[in-house]
Amino acid sequence: MGGKVFGLMSHDKAETLITASVLALACLLAFASRLFAVIRYESVIHEFDPYFNYRTTQHLVEKGFYDFHNWFDDRAWYPLGRIIGGTIYPGLMVTASFIFNLMNYIHVPMDIRNVCVFLAPLFSSFTTIITYLITKELKDGRAGLVAACLIAIVPGYISRSVAGSYDNEAIAIFCMINTYYFWIKAVKTGSLCWSAVCAVAYFYMVSSWGGYVFLINLIPLHVLALMAMGRFNHRIYVAFSAVYVLGTLLSMQISFVGFQPTYSSEHMAALGTFGLCQIHALVNWLDAKMQDRKQEYDTLIRALVTATVGILVATVGVATALGKIAPWTGRFYSMLDPTYAKNHIPIIASVSEHQPTTWVSFFNDLHVLSSLFPAGLWFVFHRLTNERVFIVLYAVSAVYFAGVMVRLMLTLAPIVVVCASICISHVLDSFLDNAEPVPDAPKPPKRERNSPETHGFLLAMVIVLLSLYTIHCVYTTQTAYSSPSVVLSTYNNDGSKAIIDDFREAYFWLWQNTKPDSRVMSWWDYGYQIAGMGNRTTLVDNNTWNNSHIAMVGMAMSSNETRAYEIMRSLDVDYVLVIFGGLIGYSGDDINKFLWMVRIGEGEHPDEIHEPDYFTPNGEYRIDSAVSDRMKNCLMYKLSYYRFGEVLSYGREPGYDRTRNAVIGEKNVQLTHLEEAYTSENWLVRIYRVLPPVNRKQVLLSEKEKQIEQARRNTGPIGARKGTIKDKLVVQKPGSHKSIISERDYERKRGKTSG
């Protein structure tokens, strides 16, 4: 049965079947490995931003796209509000809404919440397929299958794509790799069709995530590198010109983007590269037309270059001076200089995912791939093509940005997987392809021969490495990335698992026990959750678009109770919510975040807030007996430790803070302008009601003074009694006729008669 496998099918069909089977299993693995949170807890939305996305998706499904696009949310950023359609990337919501409507159309009813919960695992399966395709374009199908299996469980990608992680990154990584794949196809073929498809993929990326700026700068960088290497040709010109023009026009349809591609600094590199492509094409055309007039050609080129550079410099200078070119954003500056945000924009530096990446994080999110990645990059260099130049630029830039910001480990994981799979594929190809001797084939030189023992050892080593990688990925996924932030778990002394559901209980209490128009002040981390689960109006939330408004909340938390009360009254605050982890040892509470509130408040109100005032004379941040007076009297300290001095914590003395490992310095905390409204079971969430102002100052009387006052009211003159009218007219009936006399004359007459 020559040319057939087991006498059933040809080698080509068998290879197709195996490829499809491995891809299907990899997709299933990618989906299943992200379901730990659903299995252990329930189908629940994770983190903070996903609750806003879920709330807006509900609005889109119930009201339609037109109402969604024009929605003014009056429950956010009180009293400012927020225009939803013009301040979000709607790709995530539209995708979830499309799947929801499609499922209902084919009569598979599914709740929109479950669609949102399982959207990230679904797109992880799609990412597995597109990673296979892009690796196949760079090497071959075998390397592509390895890449598909690796990316299915890589922790660096799973960290933002587990079930319940309904955030922009849930679909953005698929969109990014998809755009790269079609760009590579356009570069290899020079086809206008592939370029148009790439532009559409870029549009989907722009609608889904603000990280599209990385793409619109990386692709022009690739074109510039090809120009510098002398590889620029007609195919590159067609691909980039079509992608830039169509992609820019499409991206401008997103309200949040608008005309930014024409004036913002982040897009100027793409615009400049597009202009340079036209000049390069013009020069090539002139070169072809003026081959026999070399001197005239050189003169014309010099004049053209001089005029172009002069016009470009003048245009950029005038546009910048007139403010037509927007400066780089703070986040962009922080990417170039990791210390910029800490020194100038503390609101950015306060976000944990904006911190620099540690070496432990690299190993935890990549494991053995971090070692195989450089080797794979070397194999890519070994046979450099136009598309491989793009992969090299992507790898180098992703490594840098992932080192600057831990969140961008998400963009590094795919390229590490691609390079590692190329490395593994090259090694296996080199040592195992010719493991079985071929009859009548010439024997390789002695130095190139490998014994069967070598083949077996190499194969065993690869299997061991990949097995360790698999074990690490599964363990990291279930322990580090599958715990929703709104539901915590711990273990009792007997080893049984305990669920801490304080967050949802507190938000449910808000929903059930406060007026619908109540306004809740909290730190911005919890704004989306309060609006999404508590359905109450918030002052600030995770959008962080208004630094001065956030600074006002930070100043209120950092001030003494009287000053904070004035601020809260000016903002119409009804309730204050704080997160306190001192009882159970929860480290992500507001006391640990408090210094960021101080720094942000000080940035806008330096006359009132000074960070050194909250430290001890030795420069320490303490909450124990050495706590500073300013710290002890601030609103955050009082709201966190109110009545905590009465609590016995796990056999320790009253007032012991497990998170800070210290006994609080002020146990007898008293509140004047607020009262405790709700404290969750584990004291994790504490809600206080803001008391209304007193009309006038209350006068405290002694018992003697009270008796005198009461006697005066009872026995005082008639005219001074409460509610009486002097000289009130009364009707008298003497005999059969009526007459009207004053009350005083009537009493006087009665006295004379009785006498």
N, C-alpha and C positions, 0 to 999 in steps of 0.2 A: 504494500500500500504506500509506495513511495510518494513523498510530498504531503502525506496526511498524518495527522496525530491520532493515534489509536485507531486508524482506519476510518475515522468518522468525519473529519473536516480538514481543510487545508491549513497550512501553518499561518497564513494571513488571517483566516477566520478565527483560528484558535487564539492568535495574538490579540485580535479585536475583542474576543470574548473575555480573555483574561484581563485586558485593560479595563473593560467596562465593569467587570466584577470587582476588581481592586478599587476602582473609583467609587463604585456604589458602597462598598464596605467603608472606605475612607469617609465618605459623606455621612454614612450612618454613625460612624465613630465620632465625627465632629459634632453631630447633633446630640448623641447620647451622652457624651462626656461633659456636656454643659447643663445637665439636668439634675445635678446633685442637690441644688437649692430647692427645687420643686419636690424632689423625693423626700428630703429631710424635713422641710418645713411645709410649704404649700405654694400654690401659684400666686406669687406676690411680687410686686414691683420693688426693685432695689434702690438703694442710694438716695440722692436728693434730686438731681436734675431729671431723672426719669419720671418723677411724679408730675412735673410740669408738662413734660411731653405727653404723658398719659392723659392729663386733664385737657390739653389742647386737642388730642386725638378724639377724645369723647365729644368735644364740641364740634369737630369736623364731621364726625359720623352722624351726629344728631341734627346739626343745623345746615350742613352742606358747605362746599368750598367757598362760595361767595361770602356768606356770613362769617366763616372762619377767617378769611383773608381781611375782612374789614372789622374784625372783632376788637373792641376796646375793653380791656380787662380792668374794671374798677376795683378789683380785689387785690391788686398788686401795686406796690409803691405808693401807698396812700400818703398824701392826697393827690399825687401826680397821675397815677394810673399808667397803663402801658398799652400801646398799640401792638397787638400780637402779629398781625400780618407783615408789618414792616420791620420787625425786630427778631425774626427767627428764620432758620433754614427749614423749609417745610417738607423736605424730601422724606424724612422719617415718618411724619404723620400721614402724608399722602400715600406712602407705601403700605403702612398698616391699614389705612382706610380701604385701599384697593384690595388687599388680601381679604379683609373682612367682607366687603361687598361681593367679591368673587366666591368666597365660601358659601355665603347665603344664596348666591345665584345658582350654584350647583346643588343647593339643598343640603348643605352641610352646616347647620347652624353652629355658630361659635361666638362666644362672648368676646367683645372687643378687648377686654382685659387679658384674656388668654392669648389673643393674637399679639398683643404687645409683649407679653411675657416670653413667648416662643419665637419672636421675630429674630432675635440675635442668633440663636442656634440654627435657625433655618438659613440665614445668610452666611453663617459659618460653613455650611455645606456648599453653598454656591462659591464661596472663596476657595474651598478645596479644589473645585473643578477649574476655576480660572487660574489657580496657581499651577495646576498640572499643565494647562495650555501654555502659560508663559514660559515655564521651564522647558517644555517641549520645543518651543521656538528657539531657545538658547542652546539646547543640546540635543536631546532626543526624548522619546516617550518613556524610556526606562527611568531616566532622571526625573521626568515629570511625575511618575507614579511615586517615587521616593518622596518628592516634594509634597505631593498631596497627602501622603500618610504623615509626614512630619508636621505640616501646618495644622492638621486636624486637631492635634493635642498640644501644640506649643503653648506654654503658660503665658508668654508675652502677648499673645492674641486672645487667649481665653479670659484674661483678666478683665476685658471690657466686652465680652460677648457671651457671658453665661445667661441662662434663662432668667428673665427678670431684669436684665440690664438694658432697659429700654432707653438707650441714649443714642446720640448721633453716630458714635463710633460703631454701633451695632451693624449698620449697613455701610459706613464710610470706608472701611478697609476693603470690602468687596468692590465698592465703586472705584477706589484708588487703583487696585490691582487690575481691575477691568479696563480702566483708562490706559494704564501702562501697556497692557497687552495689545490693545488696538493701536496705540502709538507705535509699538514695535512692528506690527503688521503694516502700518502705513509707511514706516521708514524702509522696510525691506522691499515693499512692492511699489511704492510711489503712487499707489492707487488713490484716486479721489474718493472712491467709495469707502475704503477703509479710513480715510481721513475724516469723512463725514460721520462715520460711526464713532470714531474716537471723539469727535466734537460733541456728539450726543451723550457719550459716556461721561465726558468732562462736565457737561451740563447737569447730569444726575449727581455727580460728585459735588458740584457747587451748591446744588439744592439741599445737600445732606449735611455738610460739615464745613466749618470755617477753615479746616486744614487744606482746602483746595489751593490755598496760596502756595503750599509746598509744591504742588503739581505745576502751577503756572509759572513757577520760577525754575523748576528742575528741567522741564522740557526745553525752554529757551537756552538754559545752560548746556544741554546736550547739543543743540544746534550750534552754539558758539564754539564748543569743543571740537565739533566736526569741522567747522571752518578753520580753526587753528591747526588742525591735523591734516588739512588739505583733503578731507573726505567729503566736503560739501558738494552735492550734485543736484541734478534736476529732481530726483525722487525726494530728497530732503526738502527742497524748495516747495514742491507741491504739497507735501505732507504738512509742513509747519504752517504755510500760508493758509491752507484750508482749515486746519485745526484752530489756528488763532482767530481767524475772522469769524468762522461759524461758532466756535466755542465762546468767544467774547460776546457776540450778539445774543446767543442763547442765555449766557450767564446774566446778562443785564436784565433779563425778564424776572429774575428773583428780586423781590422788592428790597430785601435786606442788602443786596449787592448794588443794585441800581447802576449808576454811572461811575462807580469806583474804578472799574478797569481803565477809565480814560484819564483819571487824575490822581489816584492814590499811589504812593511810593512803592507799595508792594507789587504793583502791576507794571511799573515802568520798565523793568528788565525785559518783560515779554514784548512791550510796545517797541522798545529800542531794538530788540533782536528782529522783530518783524520788519522794521525799517531797514536794518542792515541787510536782511535777506533780499529786499528789493534792490538795494544798491549793488549787492554782490551779483544778482542776476543781470542787472544793467551792465555791469562791468564785463561779465562773461559775454553778453550779447555784443557789446562794442568790440571786444577782443576778436570775436568771430567775424565781424563785419570789416574790421580795419587791420587785418593781418598784414597787408602789404604797405601800410602807412604807419610804421612803428613810431616815428617821431611825433606825428600828430596825435597818435593814441596816447603816448606818455604825457604830452602836454594837457590833453583833455582830461585824463584821469587825475592828474595833480590838481587841476582847477576844480574838478568835480569833488574830490575829497576835501579840499580846502573850503569850498562853499558849503558842503554838507556839514562839516564839523563846526564851522562858524555859525550857521543857521541853527544847528542843534544846541550849541552852547547858549546862544542868545535866547532861544525859545525857552529852554529849561530855566535859565536865569530869570527871565521876565515872568514866567509862569509861577516860579517859586516866590518871587518878590510880591506878586499880586495875590498869593495864596491859592492859586489854581491847582497846584500840586500839593496834596495833603501830605503832611509828614508821616514818618513811620509811627506805628502804634507802639504803646508801651510793651505789649507782649512781644513784638518783633525786636525791639531793642533788647529785651531780656533774653532773647535767643542768641543775640550776638555777644552780649555781655551778661553773664549769669548774676553779677552783683548789681545790675542796674535796677531791677525791681525792688530789691531790699533797700536800696538807698533812696529811690525816688518814688516808687509806687508800691507801698506796703500791701495794698489790697491784692495785688498779684502775688507777691511773695508769701502772703498768708495762706494761700491754697496749697495743700500738701502735695497735690499732683504736679505742682509747678517747681518742686524742689529738684536739685541736681540728683542724678542717678548714682547710687553706690555700686561698688563692684559686686556686693552680695545680690543686689537686684538683677544685675546682668546675668549672673550664674543661675539665680532662681528662675528667671524668665526664659532662659535659653538653654541652660544645662550644657550638654556636650556640644551643642551647635555652636556655642561661642568659641570652641576650639577648632571645629571644622570650617567655620566661616572664613578665616584667613586663607586656608588651603583652597577652598572653593573659589575665592576671589583670585588666587594665583592662577588657577585653571582657566578662569574667564579671561585673564590677561594673556594667557598663553596663545590663544587664537583670537586676536582682537578684531571684531567686526563692528559695524555701525551700531547695531543693537546692543552689543556687549559693552560698548563705550557708555551707553545709557545706564546699564546695570552697574558699572563701576562708579559712575557719578552718583547714582542712587545710593549705593552702599556707603560711600564715603560721607555723603551729606547726612544720611540717616544715622550713622554712628555718631557724628558730631552732635546732632540735635537730640538724640536719645541720651547722650551724656549730659546735656545742658538741662533737660527737663524729663523727669521720670515718666510723665504721661506719654511722651513721644517714643517710648519703648514699643508702643503699638505699631508705629510705622517702620521700626527696625526689624521686627520679627519676620515679616514676609521675605525681605531680601536675605536675611540670615538663613532662612529655610531654603531659599532657592540656591544660594551659594553652597550650603552644606550638602544639599542633595546632589549638586553637580560634582562635588568632591567625592561623595560616597559612590556615585555612579562611575566616575573615572577609575577609582580604585578597584571596584568590582570588575569593570570591563578589562582593565589591564591584567588582572591576575586570574580571572575565572573564565573568560571567554574561550581560552585555549587550554583549559584544564584537561579536556579529553583529547588524546592524540588523534590527529586526522590522518587516515591512510594516505601514503604516497606524498604527503606534504613535506616540504623541506624543513629540516630541523633548525630551530633558531640557534644562534651562537650560544656557547656554554654560559656566558655571563647573563644571557637573557632567559635561560631556562629556569623554571621554578618547579620544585618537586611537589608531589601531591600533599606532602606534609605541610609545605608552605601555604598551599591553597587552603587546606583545612584549617590551619591556624588563623589565617587572615579572615576566613569566613566566620570562624568562631568568635574572633575579636569584634567583628562588625556586629554580629548578633548580640553579643554581650553589651556593647555600647548602646545599641538601639533598645535593648531590653531595660537597661538602667534608665535610659531616657524616658521610656514609656512609664516605668514605675514612678519616676520623679514627677512627670507631668500629671499623672492621675492623683498622686498624693498632694501636690501643690494645688491642683484644681479643687479638690474636696476640702482642704483645710484652709487655704488662704483666700480663694476667690469664689466660694459658694455659700457665703454667709451674708444674707441681706442685712443692711445697716439698720433697718427698722425692727428687726427681730434678732435678739442676741441669745446665745446659748452658753451654758456653763455646766459644770458637773457637781453634784452634791457629794457629801462626804462618803456616801455609800456607793459612789460610782454611777448613780443614775443621772440621766441628762435632765437639765432644767432649762426651760424656755423663759426668757425675760422679754415680755411683750409690753414694756412700759410706754414706748413711743406711740403705738397704735391706741393703747388705752387712753393716753392723755389727749390725743387728737380726737378720739371719739367723745371724750368728756367735753372738749371744746365745742364740738358739733351739737351735742345734746343739751348743754347747760349754759350756753351763752346766747345772746341775741344775734340774729343773722347779720346785723350790721356792725358787730363788735370789731374793734381794731386791736390786733395783737402785736406787741413789740417783742422782737427777739433778735438774736444775731442773724446775719443774712444766710447762714448755712441752712436754717430750718424754714426759710420762707416758702419754698416750693411745697414742702411736706404739710405745713400748716394750711396753705391754700388748697392743696390737693386732697388731704384726708380730713382736715378740720373744717374746711369750707369757710374760712374766716379771712377777713381782710388783713394784709400784712403791710408793714412799712418798707421793708427791704427784703430781697430774696437773692437767689443764686445768679441772677442775671448780671448783677454788679455794674450796671451801666452808669449809675449816678454816685460818684464817690463822695460828694458832699452830703448826700442823704444818709449814706452808710456811716459817714463820720459823725453825723448828728446822733445816731443811735450809739455809736462807740463812745461819744462824749457823755451821753446819759448814763451808760453803764459804768463809766469811769468817775463820774461825779458823786458828790454826797447826795443823800436822799432828797434834801430840800431842792438843790439845784436840778437834780434829775426829775423831780416832780414838776418843776416849771417847764422843762423840755417836753415831758410827756403830755402835759396839759396843752402845750402849744401844738402838739401833733395829734391831739384827740385820742390818746391811747386809753384803752379800756382794760387791757390785760397785758401782763409781762410774762414771758415764758423763758426759763433758763434751763439748761441741761447741767445736772450735777452728778458726778460719778464717785463722790467720796465714800459712799456707803458700800458699793459693790466693787470698787476698784476700776471703774470705767475711765480710761485715760483720755478719751476724746471729748471731755466736758468743757464747759465755758471757762472755768478757772484756768485750765491749761491754754485756752485760746485768748485769754484776757489781754495779754500784752499786745496782741495784734489789734484789739479794740482800742487800746491806749495809743498805739502808734498811728493808726488811721485817724483817730480823733485828734491827735496832736498835729497831724499834717494839715488839717483844716482849721483847727482852733488852738494855735500854739500859745495863746495868752492864758488859756484856762487849763490845758492838759500838758503835763511835763512827765515824761516817762521815768526819769530818775526818782520822782516822788513816790513811786510804787515799789521801790527797792529799799532794802535795809541800808544803813550807813556803810556796810561792807560791799554793797552792790549785789546783794542776793535777792532773788524773788522768793519770798517766804509767806506762809499763811499761819505759821505757828506763833509762839509767844514773841518772836522777834519781828512780827509783821509790822510794817510801817503804818503810821497813823492814817495816811492818805489811802492806803490799801484797805485798812480795817474799816474805814468809814464810807467807802465807795458802795454804790448800789449793787454791783455784782457780788461783792463779798457778803453783803447783808442778805441778798436773796438766796445765795447758795447755802449759807450756814445758819439761816434762821431756824431755830429750834433744834439744830443739829447737836448743840451742846448737851441736849438731854438724851441723846441716843447712845446706847451701848452697842458697839460694833464688834462682833465676833470675839467677845471676851476682852476687848481692850477697854480703856477708860473712856468715859463719855466724850464725844467730840473728836474721836480719832478718824482722820481722813486716810482711807486705805490707798487712794490714788497718790497722794503726796507723802504718805508714810509719816504723818505728823499729827499732833493734837492741835486743833485750831486755837488761835490766840485769843479770840473773843467768843466766849460761849453764850453770853447773855445778849444776843442781838435783838434789838427792839426796832419795830417799824412804826412810822408815824403816818405816812401818806399812802401806804399799801397794806393790804391784808392777804393772808394766804387763802387761796381759793381751792387749790387742788395740788396734792403731791402723790405721785404714782407709788405703787407698792414698794419698789426698790429705790425710791427717792431719785430716780433717774431724771424725771421731768417734773419741774415745779412751776406752778402757774399762780400768779398773784393778781389780785384785782386792784386797780387804781381807784382810790377813794375820791369821791367828789369833794370839791373845796367847801369849807365851812363858811356860812354867810357872815357871821360875826364871831368874835372871840367869846368863848363861854366864860361867865363869871362864876366862880365857886364861892358859895356862901356857907358860913358856919351854921350850926343848928340854931343858935340864938338869933342870928340874922334871919334865918328862914321863918322862925316863929313870929318875929316882929313883922315881917313882910306879910305873912298870912293873916295876922290880926288886923293889920292896916287895911288889907283888901276886904275883910269881913265887916269891920266896924267903922270904916272911914265915912266921910260925908257922902250924902246921896249923890251929889253932883260929881264926885270923884270915882264912884263905882264904875267898874268896867261894863260898858255897854249901855249906860244910862244917858238920857238927854235932859239937860237943864231946862226948867220951865216948860215941860211938855204939857200940852193942853189936854184936859180930861173932860169927859161929859158927866154933868151932874143932873140927877132927876129928882128935884124937890117937888113933891106932889105930882101934879099932872103935866107940868111944863119942863122943858129941857133948857139948860144953859151951859155955856162953855167957859170955863175959867182955867187958869194956869195951875199946874200941879203944885207949885209952891203955895199959892193962895188957898188951894184946896186943903193942903196939909195944915196950913195956919188956921183955917176955919174949923177943921176937925179938932184942933187943940183947944180952941176957945170953947167949943161946944162941950167937950169932955170936962173942962174945968168948971 
